[in-house]
Amino acid sequence: MDALHLIRQAEKDMQGLFTSYEEIAFDNQAKVLKAFQDHRVREGHFQFSSGYGYGDLGRDELESIYAQVFGAEDAMVRSQIVSGTHAISACLLALLRPGEELLSLAGSPYDTLLNVIGARSAHRGSLIERGIKYREIALLPSGEIDMEAIRSGITDKTKMVLIQRSRGYSLRPALGVEKIRQAAEIVRQVNPKTIIFVDNCYGEFTDRLEPTQLGADLMAGSLIKNPGGGLVPSGGYILGRSDLVEEVAFHITAPGLGKELGASLINNRLLYQGLFMAPHTVLQALKTACLLAWICEQFGCAALPRWNEPRSDIVQAIQMSDAAAVIHFCQIVQRSSPVDSDVKLEYGDMPGYSDQIVMAAGTFVQGSSIELSCDAPLREPYTVYFQGALSYEHGRFVVQQIIEQLLEKNKKSRG
């Protein structure tokens, strides 16, 4: 049996699932299109600005479009936000004061955020170093949020709760918007003043609704993930309640200046067109992840989520036997990339991570996770985290290469 035969068999099994993803993408595309039309987008909005960026109409209109698409009062969408971690960090540092408490509702957050919090070590400027208290509510053995623990864990000192939607570098499932809604409802019942903040990285447009439409006060993410559509070269977004967005903007620029400053140093067309393409691009990533999971399960590899399980982010985790197997898998992805396909991968140090990381990212935008990429920390259980694909055709090609390697491995083991 050859690789393409297996892929075609997978696609027959997944036809109904692919159709459901396509319907979600259609609804999200219609939502984005309506926002563009409501705001009467013109070519003039695509021009960049310089200096202070006062009166940047393209920037301001784009932020209004983001607010409408995500069901928020206000938004800040800037190329000067260097990553998703930067966007999330800005929210935490802007809104929390000494003596107040941050409570993570989904266990330990992503590796780089542990440094921002200061939970791993006493970094200068971290939340804990500034006198902000931090607690976590462990997930249930199933990986789901412990709703009862949330009810008993929130106090009058809990200024903010953090909900990480994606799995990060862990094996727990991504959180669906319904689970986030349920958690937000409990928080609101126990302490209505608590800010509900969602790390939405990798989750945008995987469902018809977003956390800010279901009870979240504030949300942040990266533009080189889902909402950038593979076109945006850099940036991040923060959106939610207008008073909270304003306070975060004061932190990013300066008190009293906020969103009024910040020139569009890149062509705004990329940010507009990237958002317009995002529902379609996320669809390509979801279909690719589903195909990879189906194939890996056929070869006895543990895939999380399984191919037919619900998805609330674009990340596909595949458990491997050891560190060498991780490198080998990532090398196949790198070799199948349009950029740097000849690069030899190895584990290395990366800012913000305590473990060494290997990353297959032969991408047009450095580190872009909505383009097809694969990365892993050097730690047990050895797991690769695969995400993205600008086109399903490219994802299909990469999966074909993975199958051929697996078939060759099986042939050698039998021989």
C-alpha positions in Angstrom: 0.0 0.0 0.0 1.5 3.4 -1.0 1.3 6.7 0.8 -1.3 8.4 -1.5 -3.6 5.4 -1.3 -3.6 5.7 2.5 -4.2 9.4 2.3 -7.2 8.9 -0.1 -8.6 6.3 2.4 -8.2 8.8 5.2 -9.9 11.5 3.2 -12.9 9.2 2.6 -13.2 8.6 6.4 -12.8 12.3 7.1 -15.2 13.6 4.5 -18.0 14.4 7.0 -15.5 16.0 9.4 -14.0 18.1 6.6 -17.5 19.3 5.7 -18.1 20.5 9.2 -14.8 22.4 9.3 -15.8 24.0 5.9 -19.1 25.1 7.3 -17.4 26.8 10.3 -14.9 28.5 7.9 -17.8 29.7 5.8 -19.6 31.3 8.7 -16.4 32.9 9.9 -15.6 34.2 6.4 -19.1 35.7 6.2 -18.5 37.4 9.6 -15.2 38.9 8.6 -16.6 40.0 5.2 -19.5 41.8 6.9 -17.0 43.7 9.2 -15.0 44.8 6.2 -18.1 46.0 4.4 -19.6 47.7 7.5 -16.4 49.7 7.9 -16.2 50.6 4.2 -12.6 49.5 3.7 -10.8 51.5 1.0 -7.4 51.2 -0.6 -6.4 54.2 1.4 -6.6 52.2 4.6 -3.7 50.0 3.4 -1.1 52.8 3.5 1.5 52.9 6.3 2.3 55.8 8.5 5.4 57.1 10.2 6.6 59.0 13.3 4.1 59.1 16.1 1.3 57.6 13.9 -1.3 60.2 14.9 -4.4 59.9 12.8 -3.5 56.5 11.2 -6.9 55.8 9.7 -5.9 52.4 8.4 -4.7 51.2 11.8 -7.7 52.6 13.6 -10.2 51.1 11.2 -8.5 47.7 11.4 -8.8 47.7 15.1 -12.5 48.5 14.9 -12.9 45.6 12.4 -11.1 43.2 14.9 -13.4 44.4 17.7 -16.5 43.6 15.5 -15.2 40.2 14.3 -14.4 39.1 17.8 -17.4 40.6 19.5 -15.4 43.1 21.7 -15.8 46.7 22.6 -12.3 47.7 21.5 -9.1 46.3 20.1 -5.4 47.1 19.8 -3.7 45.4 16.7 -0.1 46.3 16.3 3.0 45.2 14.5 5.0 46.5 17.4 3.7 43.7 19.6 6.4 41.2 19.0 4.7 37.9 19.9 1.7 36.3 21.6 3.7 36.2 24.9 4.3 39.9 24.6 0.6 40.6 24.1 -0.4 38.5 27.1 2.5 39.8 29.2 1.4 43.4 28.5 -2.1 42.6 29.7 -0.9 41.0 32.9 1.6 43.7 33.8 -0.8 46.5 32.9 -3.8 45.3 35.0 -2.3 43.6 38.1 -1.0 45.5 41.1 1.1 44.4 44.2 -1.1 42.3 46.6 -3.6 41.3 43.9 -3.9 37.8 42.7 -3.7 36.1 39.3 -5.4 32.6 39.2 -4.7 30.2 36.3 -7.8 28.1 35.7 -6.2 25.6 33.3 -3.2 24.4 35.2 0.3 25.6 34.4 0.4 28.0 31.5 2.8 27.9 28.5 6.5 27.8 29.1 7.3 31.5 28.2 4.4 32.8 30.4 5.9 31.0 33.4 8.8 33.5 33.1 6.5 36.4 32.9 4.7 35.2 36.0 7.9 34.3 37.8 6.6 30.9 38.7 9.7 29.0 37.5 12.4 31.5 38.7 12.6 35.0 40.1 13.0 37.0 36.9 13.3 40.7 37.3 10.1 42.4 36.5 8.0 39.3 36.7 4.6 39.4 38.4 5.8 37.6 41.6 8.9 39.8 41.8 6.5 42.8 41.7 4.5 41.4 44.6 1.6 40.0 42.7 0.3 36.6 44.0 -0.2 33.6 41.7 -2.0 30.4 42.1 -3.1 27.6 39.7 -6.1 25.3 39.6 -5.0 21.9 38.4 -6.9 20.3 35.6 -8.9 17.1 36.1 -7.3 13.8 35.1 -9.2 14.1 31.8 -7.5 17.4 31.1 -10.7 19.4 31.5 -11.2 22.4 33.7 -12.2 21.6 37.3 -15.3 23.7 37.5 -15.9 23.0 41.2 -12.3 23.9 42.1 -12.9 27.2 40.3 -16.0 27.9 42.4 -14.1 27.3 45.6 -10.8 28.8 44.5 -11.9 32.3 43.6 -11.7 34.9 46.4 -12.2 38.6 46.8 -8.4 38.9 46.2 -8.6 37.3 42.8 -8.2 40.3 40.4 -7.8 38.2 37.3 -8.2 34.7 36.0 -6.1 33.4 33.1 -7.6 30.8 30.7 -5.1 29.3 28.2 -7.1 28.0 25.3 -4.5 25.9 23.5 -2.7 22.9 24.9 0.8 24.6 24.7 3.6 22.1 25.3 1.3 19.7 27.2 -0.9 16.7 26.5 -4.1 18.2 27.9 -6.8 19.0 25.3 -7.4 22.5 24.0 -10.3 24.2 25.6 -13.5 24.6 23.6 -15.4 27.8 23.7 -18.3 26.2 25.6 -15.9 25.1 28.4 -14.6 28.7 28.5 -18.1 30.0 28.7 -18.9 27.7 31.6 -15.8 28.7 33.5 -16.5 32.4 32.9 -20.0 32.0 34.2 -18.7 30.5 37.5 -16.1 33.3 37.9 -18.8 35.9 37.3 -21.1 34.3 39.9 -18.4 34.1 42.6 -16.7 37.4 42.0 -18.2 39.7 39.4 -15.2 42.1 39.6 -12.6 39.5 38.6 -11.2 40.1 35.1 -11.6 37.0 32.8 -8.6 36.9 30.5 -8.1 34.4 27.7 -4.9 33.5 26.0 -6.4 32.8 22.6 -3.3 31.7 20.7 -3.9 29.0 18.1 -7.7 29.1 18.7 -9.0 31.9 16.5 -11.6 30.8 13.9 -11.6 27.1 14.9 -15.2 27.6 16.1 -18.0 30.0 15.2 -17.7 32.0 18.4 -14.8 33.5 20.3 -14.3 33.7 24.0 -15.0 37.5 24.0 -18.5 36.6 22.7 -19.0 34.2 25.6 -18.0 36.0 28.7 -14.3 36.8 28.5 -13.4 40.4 29.4 -10.1 40.5 27.6 -8.2 38.3 25.0 -4.8 38.4 23.4 -3.0 36.5 20.7 -0.4 36.6 17.9 -0.7 37.8 14.3 1.7 35.2 13.0 -0.7 32.5 14.1 -4.3 32.1 13.1 -5.6 35.7 12.6 -2.7 36.8 10.4 -3.7 34.3 7.7 -0.1 33.6 6.9 0.4 37.1 5.5 1.2 39.3 8.4 5.0 39.6 9.0 4.8 40.4 12.7 2.5 41.6 15.5 -0.2 40.8 18.0 -3.6 41.8 19.2 -5.4 42.7 22.4 -9.1 43.1 22.5 -12.1 43.1 24.9 -13.6 45.7 27.3 -12.7 49.2 26.2 -11.5 50.3 29.7 -9.2 47.3 29.9 -7.8 47.8 26.4 -7.1 51.4 27.2 -5.2 50.5 30.3 -3.1 48.0 28.5 -2.5 50.6 25.7 -1.2 53.0 28.4 1.2 50.3 29.5 2.5 49.6 26.0 3.0 53.2 25.1 2.7 55.6 28.0 -0.1 56.8 30.4 -2.3 59.3 28.6 -1.0 58.4 25.2 -2.2 54.8 24.7 -3.7 53.8 21.3 -3.2 57.2 19.8 0.4 56.5 19.1 2.0 53.7 17.1 2.8 54.2 13.4 2.0 51.4 10.9 5.5 50.8 9.8 4.5 47.9 7.5 1.9 48.0 4.7 -1.5 47.8 6.4 -2.8 45.7 3.4 -1.0 42.7 4.9 -2.9 43.0 8.2 -6.2 43.5 6.4 -5.7 40.8 3.8 -4.3 38.4 6.5 -7.5 38.8 8.6 -9.7 38.3 5.5 -7.8 35.1 4.6 -7.7 33.8 8.2 -10.9 31.6 8.2 -9.8 29.9 5.1 -6.2 29.4 6.3 -7.3 28.0 9.6 -9.4 25.5 7.7 -6.3 24.3 5.8 -4.5 23.9 9.2 -7.4 21.9 10.7 -7.7 19.6 7.8 -4.0 19.0 7.8 -3.9 18.2 11.5 -6.8 15.8 11.1 -5.1 14.0 8.3 -1.9 13.7 10.3 -3.7 12.3 13.3 -5.5 9.7 11.2 -2.3 8.5 9.6 -0.3 8.4 12.8 -3.0 6.3 14.5 -2.8 3.8 11.6 0.9 3.3 12.5 0.3 3.0 16.2 1.4 6.5 17.2 -0.5 8.3 19.9 -2.2 11.4 18.4 -3.7 14.1 20.6 -6.4 14.9 19.7 -7.4 11.8 17.8 -8.5 12.5 14.2 -12.2 12.4 15.0 -12.2 14.3 18.3 -13.3 17.9 18.7 -10.7 20.5 17.9 -10.4 23.9 19.6 -7.0 24.9 18.3 -4.8 24.0 15.3 -2.2 22.1 17.2 -1.7 18.4 16.7 0.4 16.6 19.3 2.1 13.3 18.3 3.9 11.3 21.0 7.3 9.9 20.0 9.5 7.2 21.5 12.6 9.3 22.3 14.4 12.5 21.5 16.0 11.1 18.3 12.5 10.2 17.0 11.4 13.8 17.6 14.3 15.2 15.6 13.7 12.7 12.8 10.0 13.7 12.5 10.8 17.4 12.6 13.5 16.9 9.9 10.9 15.4 7.6 8.7 18.5 8.0 11.7 20.8 7.5 12.8 18.9 4.4 9.3 19.3 3.0 9.2 23.1 3.5 9.5 25.8 0.8 12.2 27.7 2.8 15.4 26.4 4.3 14.5 22.8 3.3 18.2 21.8 3.4 18.7 22.9 7.0 19.8 20.2 9.5 17.8 20.5 12.8 19.1 20.1 16.3 17.9 21.1 19.8 19.0 24.5 20.9 18.4 27.2 23.5 15.6 29.7 22.9 14.7 32.8 24.9 11.9 32.1 27.4 12.3 28.3 27.5 14.0 26.3 30.2 14.3 23.3 28.0 16.1 23.2 24.7 13.7 23.4 21.7 13.8 21.9 18.2 11.7 23.7 15.6 11.0 22.8 12.0 9.8 26.0 10.4 10.7 26.5 6.8 8.3 29.4 6.7 8.1 32.6 4.8 7.7 34.5 8.1 10.2 33.5 10.7 8.5 31.3 13.3 5.0 31.6 11.8 2.9 28.9 13.4 0.0 29.2 10.9 2.4 28.2 8.2 3.2 24.5 8.4 5.7 24.0 11.3 6.6 21.5 14.0 8.4 22.0 17.2 9.2 20.2 20.5 10.9 20.7 23.9 13.7 18.3 24.9 11.8 16.6 27.7 9.6 13.6 28.5 7.1 12.6 27.3 8.7 13.2 24.0 6.1 14.9 21.9 6.1 16.9 18.7 3.6 19.7 18.2 2.6 20.1 14.6 0.5 23.1 13.4 -0.5 25.1 10.4 -0.5 24.8 6.6 -1.2 27.7 4.2 -2.7 25.1 1.9 -4.1 21.7 2.5 -2.2 20.5 -0.6 1.1 21.4 1.2 -0.1 19.6 4.3 -1.0 16.6 2.3 2.4 16.5 0.7 4.2 16.7 4.1 2.0 13.9 5.4 2.8 11.8 2.3 6.5 12.2 3.2 5.9 11.1 6.8 4.0 8.0 5.6 6.8 7.0 3.2 9.3 7.3 6.1 7.0 5.2 8.3 6.6 2.6 5.6 10.3 2.4 5.0 10.9 2.0 8.7 8.4 -0.9 8.9 10.0 -2.5 5.9 13.4 -2.4 7.5 12.1 -3.8 10.8 10.5 -6.8 9.0 13.6 -7.4 7.0 
